[in-house]
Amino acid sequence: MITISIISFSGRVQKGNCYEISLYLKKKLMNEFTDVHIFYLSESNIHNCSHCEYECFSEAGNCPYDLDDIKKIYNQIQKSDMSFFVIPIFSGFPCSNFFIFNERSQCFFSSNRQYDEYLKIPKKYIIIGNTGFSNAKNIICYDSIKKDNLNQNFLNICSKEVHEKSIKGNLIEYKSISDKIDIWLKQCLEEIRMKVRTI
């Protein structure tokens, strides 16, 4: 069985572009795969790295916030054949939830081998913003060990393309945006099918 994870990194309380695009992805993927998991970080309990004594540096996996949702999400990604990260960018940088997510990985990975296995899991990124895509990609791309055809792993969604304000959270309603996602997703699905054929 093929397992897919979708992580929406937006911290927005209302259902905005990351939420709606993540839901759109899930519906599309569910047409072909039954084991699709989605996590909205705005609805998750993930503590940032603060008010602690850096216990994770002394003992791998040790963290005062061990019972929040971070390990559940990392565990699911590690079980997945592919993961989709939907990330808003501001001033050319990924949102703060992306940095918190990576920062907290210190309490999850107990060995370099475990981390290397995580890096091997194919990851696809939808980044939503208007400027600074190149800088955001440079920050995000270290999360994947597969550096060849790197641009194929990214899809940029820009509200300026449809002359809309991103804050409205309705970009998926524009056919040009949904078509763009569909074309990119078709390439991602072919990569998954190829993986299945080689198993």
Beta strands, then each sheet from edge to edge (+ up, - down):
strand 1: 3-8
strand 2: 35-40
strand 3: 82-90
strand 4: 93-94
strand 5: 123-128
strand 6: 154-157
sheet 1: 2+ 1+ 3+ 4-
sheet 2: 2+ 1+ 3+ 5+ 6+
end
